[in-house]
Amino acid sequence: FRKEAQLDEEGQFLVRIIYDDSKTYDLVAAASKVLNLNAGEILQMFGKMFFVFCQESGYDTILRVLGSNVREFLQNLDALHDHLATIYPGMRAPSFRCTDAEKGKGLILHYYSEREGLQDIVIGIIKTVAQQIHGTEIDMKVIQQRNEECDHIQFLIEEKESKEEDYYEDLDRFEENGTQESRISPYTFCKAFPFHIIFDRDLVVTQCGNAIYRVLPQLQPGNCSLLSVFSLVRPHIDISFHGILSHINTVFVLRTKCEDELTGTEISCLRLKGQMIYLPEADSILFLCSPSVMNLDDLTRRGLYLSDIPLHDATRDLVLLGEQFREEY
């Protein structure tokens, strides 16, 4: 394959080295010619083998706990990619979201990637995940290609023995678990959740947690746009109210813009990771988040203290573990 693809690398490809996509395309073309298979078949085979590679590389357990079915697995895949991006700098991971197809007819997987022509790898991986982890067979096909009107690829996924009806029945049986109108005040909420932001349809901030407001005083409720302070790191979409709603089951990562655009001071950018929650009673969105930090130095560089992180937030434990790991190694 190397000779046919005219690659000059010697030895094995290295896991932590990022290679140009042209080498991937050349290898696929060479394999297609040598094996007399089309490129789509080669890429699907690669997807299947990539899943096996991930299992053998120590990711088997985390892959098995991502979700109890294919839908939940896919909805949590972006969270895994965001974690891996901290281990493999420069990683250009795709983004996924799920929407319902017509009732009883599976789900639609929306696939966003800046790398073109690799959608068959996704088919190979997801089919193998369904079979090996969830014990089910699926049919998966492209129903929408990327074009001028659509910036991503869409797949239709149908289980051969579908459990979609059970899924909808569970939704129908769901009852609100509150017995009376909420009595929590904005003051108490901001204290209990020091890292949160609420914004309206115009992306105007209407409320934020105590810790965020202390380090970002420009977040004046009612007078500040989310876009003037933050840029969106993940998912890879244009930030808008509708865009956020369409990715409501996705992990969101916001990062403060370059400090010279805001205050002129040079402190490390604050990176916030969490989930978006639609608030129908206020027609607003709540971004419930945590600071993305690895150790105490990361925390102090961003003007934060360990006491800013609430006791219920696992970030506190991660920071202390990161500090212990750094001291030991």
C-alpha positions as CSV (number, residue, x, y, z in Angstrom):
1,F,0.0,0.0,0.0
2,R,2.8,2.4,0.9
3,K,4.5,1.9,-2.5
4,E,1.2,2.3,-4.4
5,A,0.4,5.4,-2.4
6,Q,3.9,6.8,-2.9
7,L,4.4,7.5,0.8
8,D,8.0,8.2,2.0
9,E,7.4,7.5,5.7
10,E,9.5,4.6,7.1
11,G,8.3,2.3,9.8
12,Q,4.9,2.5,11.5
13,F,2.7,5.6,11.7
14,L,2.9,7.1,15.2
15,V,-0.3,7.6,17.3
16,R,0.5,11.1,18.6
17,I,1.7,12.5,15.3
18,I,-0.9,14.4,13.2
19,Y,-0.5,13.5,9.5
20,D,-1.8,15.4,6.5
21,D,-5.2,14.2,5.3
22,S,-3.7,13.8,1.8
23,K,-1.8,10.8,3.1
24,T,-5.0,9.2,4.3
25,Y,-6.6,9.8,0.9
26,D,-3.6,8.4,-0.9
27,L,-3.6,5.2,1.3
28,V,-7.4,4.7,0.7
29,A,-6.9,5.1,-3.1
30,A,-4.0,2.6,-3.0
31,A,-6.0,0.1,-0.9
32,S,-9.0,0.5,-3.2
33,K,-6.8,-0.3,-6.3
34,V,-4.9,-3.2,-4.7
35,L,-8.0,-4.9,-3.1
36,N,-10.4,-4.0,-6.0
37,L,-12.9,-2.4,-3.6
38,N,-14.4,1.0,-3.7
39,A,-13.3,3.8,-1.4
40,G,-16.5,3.6,0.7
41,E,-16.0,0.0,1.5
42,I,-12.4,0.6,2.4
43,L,-13.3,3.4,4.8
44,Q,-16.1,1.4,6.4
45,M,-13.6,-1.4,7.0
46,F,-11.2,1.1,8.5
47,G,-14.0,2.4,10.8
48,K,-14.6,-1.2,12.1
49,M,-10.9,-1.7,12.7
50,F,-10.5,1.7,14.3
51,F,-13.1,0.7,16.9
52,V,-11.0,-2.4,17.7
53,F,-7.9,-0.2,17.9
54,C,-9.6,2.0,20.4
55,Q,-10.6,-1.0,22.5
56,E,-7.1,-2.3,22.5
57,S,-5.7,1.2,23.4
58,G,-7.5,1.3,26.7
59,Y,-10.8,3.0,25.8
60,D,-13.0,-0.1,25.9
61,T,-14.5,0.7,29.3
62,I,-15.3,4.4,28.5
63,L,-16.9,3.4,25.2
64,R,-19.1,1.0,27.0
65,V,-20.4,3.5,29.5
66,L,-21.1,6.4,27.1
67,G,-24.8,5.3,26.8
68,S,-27.2,2.4,27.2
69,N,-28.2,2.4,23.6
70,V,-27.0,3.8,20.2
71,R,-28.9,7.1,20.6
72,E,-27.3,7.8,24.0
73,F,-23.9,6.8,22.8
74,L,-24.0,9.2,20.0
75,Q,-25.3,12.0,22.1
76,N,-22.4,11.7,24.5
77,L,-19.7,11.2,21.8
78,D,-18.8,14.9,21.7
79,A,-18.0,14.9,25.4
80,L,-15.4,12.1,24.8
81,H,-13.9,14.0,21.9
82,D,-13.6,17.1,24.0
83,H,-11.7,15.1,26.6
84,L,-9.4,13.5,24.0
85,A,-8.6,17.0,22.6
86,T,-6.8,17.8,25.9
87,I,-4.7,14.7,25.4
88,Y,-4.0,15.1,21.7
89,P,-3.4,18.8,20.9
90,G,-4.3,19.7,17.4
91,M,-6.9,17.0,17.2
92,R,-9.6,18.0,14.7
93,A,-12.5,15.9,16.0
94,P,-15.9,15.9,14.3
95,S,-19.1,16.9,16.1
96,F,-22.4,14.9,16.3
97,R,-26.0,15.5,17.2
98,C,-29.1,13.4,17.0
99,T,-32.6,14.4,16.0
100,D,-35.7,12.2,15.7
101,A,-36.8,10.8,12.4
102,E,-40.5,10.2,11.9
103,K,-41.9,8.4,14.9
104,G,-41.0,4.8,14.9
105,K,-38.5,5.3,12.0
106,G,-35.1,5.6,13.8
107,L,-33.0,8.7,14.3
108,I,-31.1,11.2,12.2
109,L,-27.4,11.6,13.0
110,H,-26.0,15.0,12.0
111,Y,-22.2,14.8,11.3
112,Y,-20.1,18.0,11.2
113,S,-16.5,17.8,10.1
114,E,-14.0,20.1,8.4
115,R,-12.5,17.0,6.8
116,E,-14.2,15.9,3.7
117,G,-14.9,12.5,2.3
118,L,-14.6,10.5,5.5
119,Q,-18.3,9.9,6.3
120,D,-18.0,6.1,5.5
121,I,-15.6,5.8,8.4
122,V,-18.5,7.0,10.6
123,I,-20.8,4.3,9.2
124,G,-18.2,1.6,9.9
125,I,-17.6,2.8,13.5
126,I,-21.3,3.3,14.4
127,K,-22.3,-0.1,12.9
128,T,-19.6,-1.8,14.9
129,V,-20.5,0.1,18.1
130,A,-24.1,-1.0,17.7
131,Q,-23.1,-4.6,17.2
132,Q,-20.3,-5.0,19.7
133,I,-21.5,-2.7,22.6
134,H,-25.3,-2.6,22.3
135,G,-25.9,-6.0,20.7
136,T,-28.0,-4.7,17.9
137,E,-27.9,-4.5,14.1
138,I,-28.5,-1.2,12.4
139,D,-29.1,0.1,8.9
140,M,-27.3,3.4,8.3
141,K,-27.2,5.5,5.1
142,V,-26.5,9.0,4.0
143,I,-29.7,11.0,3.4
144,Q,-28.3,14.5,3.1
145,Q,-24.9,15.4,1.6
146,R,-23.1,18.6,2.4
147,N,-24.0,21.4,0.0
148,E,-24.6,25.1,-0.2
149,E,-27.9,24.8,1.8
150,C,-26.6,22.3,4.3
151,D,-23.2,22.6,6.1
152,H,-23.1,19.0,7.3
153,I,-23.9,15.4,6.4
154,Q,-27.0,13.6,7.7
155,F,-27.4,9.8,8.3
156,L,-30.6,7.9,8.9
157,I,-30.0,5.1,11.5
158,E,-32.6,2.4,11.9
159,E,-32.4,-0.6,14.2
160,K,-33.4,-3.8,12.5
161,E,-35.3,-4.7,15.7
162,S,-36.4,-1.2,16.6
163,K,-37.0,-0.1,20.2
164,E,-38.1,3.4,19.2
165,E,-41.7,2.8,20.2
166,D,-40.6,1.9,23.7
167,Y,-38.5,5.1,23.8
168,Y,-41.6,7.2,22.9
169,E,-43.8,5.3,25.4
170,D,-41.2,6.2,28.1
171,L,-41.5,9.9,27.1
172,D,-45.3,9.7,27.2
173,R,-45.2,8.3,30.8
174,F,-42.9,11.0,32.0
175,E,-44.4,13.2,34.7
176,E,-43.1,16.4,36.1
177,N,-41.4,15.6,39.4
178,G,-42.1,19.0,41.1
179,T,-45.1,19.3,43.4
180,Q,-45.3,23.0,43.6
181,E,-44.0,26.2,42.0
182,S,-40.3,26.8,42.5
183,R,-39.3,29.0,45.4
184,I,-35.6,29.5,44.7
185,S,-34.6,33.1,44.3
186,P,-32.1,34.4,41.7
187,Y,-29.8,35.4,44.6
188,T,-29.8,31.8,46.0
189,F,-29.4,30.3,42.5
190,C,-26.4,32.5,41.7
191,K,-24.8,31.4,45.0
192,A,-25.6,27.7,44.6
193,F,-24.4,27.7,40.9
194,P,-21.6,30.2,40.7
195,F,-20.7,29.1,37.2
196,H,-23.8,29.7,35.1
197,I,-25.1,32.1,32.5
198,I,-28.7,32.8,31.4
199,F,-29.3,34.6,28.1
200,D,-32.4,35.4,26.0
201,R,-33.2,34.9,22.3
202,D,-31.0,37.9,21.4
203,L,-28.1,36.3,23.3
204,V,-28.3,39.1,25.9
205,V,-27.1,38.0,29.3
206,T,-29.9,38.2,31.9
207,Q,-28.2,36.4,34.8
208,C,-24.8,34.9,35.8
209,G,-23.3,33.1,38.7
210,N,-21.3,34.9,41.4
211,A,-17.9,33.5,40.5
212,I,-18.2,34.3,36.7
213,Y,-19.4,37.8,37.5
214,R,-16.4,38.4,39.8
215,V,-13.8,37.5,37.2
216,L,-15.8,38.9,34.2
217,P,-17.5,42.1,35.6
218,Q,-18.4,43.1,32.0
219,L,-21.2,40.5,32.1
220,Q,-23.7,43.1,33.2
221,P,-27.2,41.5,33.1
222,G,-29.4,43.2,30.6
223,N,-26.5,45.2,29.0
224,C,-24.1,42.6,27.7
225,S,-24.2,40.3,24.7
226,L,-22.8,36.7,25.1
227,L,-21.0,37.2,21.8
228,S,-19.1,40.3,23.0
229,V,-17.4,38.3,25.8
230,F,-17.3,34.6,24.6
231,S,-16.4,32.7,21.5
232,L,-17.7,29.2,20.9
233,V,-15.1,26.4,20.9
234,R,-17.4,23.4,20.7
235,P,-19.6,22.4,19.0
236,H,-18.6,23.8,15.6
237,I,-21.6,25.9,14.8
238,D,-22.5,29.6,14.4
239,I,-23.6,30.7,17.8
240,S,-27.3,31.6,17.8
241,F,-30.3,30.9,19.9
242,H,-31.7,28.5,17.3
243,G,-28.3,26.9,16.7
244,I,-27.9,26.2,20.4
245,L,-31.4,24.7,20.7
246,S,-30.7,22.3,17.8
247,H,-27.6,21.1,19.7
248,I,-29.1,21.0,23.1
249,N,-27.8,17.5,23.9
250,T,-24.2,18.5,23.0
251,V,-21.4,19.5,25.4
252,F,-20.7,23.2,24.9
253,V,-17.3,24.9,25.5
254,L,-17.1,28.7,25.6
255,R,-13.9,30.7,25.9
256,T,-13.4,34.3,26.8
257,K,-12.2,36.3,23.8
258,C,-8.7,37.7,23.6
259,E,-8.2,40.0,26.6
260,D,-7.1,42.9,24.5
261,E,-10.6,42.9,22.9
262,L,-12.2,43.1,26.4
263,T,-10.1,44.9,29.0
264,G,-6.6,45.2,27.6
265,T,-5.2,43.1,30.4
266,E,-3.3,39.9,29.8
267,I,-4.6,37.1,31.9
268,S,-5.3,33.5,30.7
269,C,-8.5,33.0,28.8
270,L,-11.3,31.4,30.9
271,R,-12.7,28.3,29.3
272,L,-16.2,27.1,30.5
273,K,-17.5,23.7,29.8
274,G,-21.1,22.5,30.4
275,Q,-24.6,22.0,29.0
276,M,-27.2,24.3,27.6
277,I,-30.7,23.9,29.1
278,Y,-33.8,25.5,27.6
279,L,-36.0,27.4,30.1
280,P,-39.5,27.5,28.5
281,E,-41.0,29.6,31.3
282,A,-38.5,32.4,30.4
283,D,-37.9,31.6,26.8
284,S,-34.2,31.7,27.6
285,I,-31.2,29.3,27.8
286,L,-29.3,28.4,30.9
287,F,-25.6,27.5,30.4
288,L,-24.7,25.4,33.4
289,C,-21.0,25.0,33.4
290,S,-17.7,24.6,35.2
291,P,-14.2,26.2,34.6
292,S,-12.0,23.9,32.5
293,V,-8.8,23.8,34.6
294,M,-6.3,21.0,35.3
295,N,-4.5,22.2,38.5
296,L,-4.2,25.0,41.0
297,D,-1.9,27.0,38.7
298,D,-4.6,26.9,36.0
299,L,-7.1,28.1,38.6
300,T,-5.1,31.0,39.9
301,R,-4.1,32.2,36.4
302,R,-7.7,32.7,35.7
303,G,-8.4,34.7,38.8
304,L,-10.3,31.9,40.5
305,Y,-10.0,30.2,43.9
306,L,-10.8,26.6,44.9
307,S,-13.6,28.1,47.1
308,D,-15.3,29.4,43.9
309,I,-16.0,25.8,42.8
310,P,-19.0,24.4,44.7
311,L,-18.8,21.2,46.7
312,H,-21.1,19.4,44.4
313,D,-18.9,20.1,41.3
314,A,-16.4,17.3,40.4
315,T,-14.1,19.9,39.0
316,R,-12.9,20.5,42.6
317,D,-11.7,16.9,42.8
318,L,-10.1,17.0,39.3
319,V,-8.1,20.1,40.2
320,L,-6.7,18.5,43.4
321,L,-6.0,15.2,41.5
322,G,-4.2,17.2,38.8
323,E,-2.1,19.0,41.5
324,Q,-1.2,15.6,43.1
325,F,-0.3,14.1,39.7
326,R,2.0,17.0,38.9
327,E,3.8,16.7,42.2
328,E,4.4,13.0,41.8
329,Y,5.6,13.1,38.2
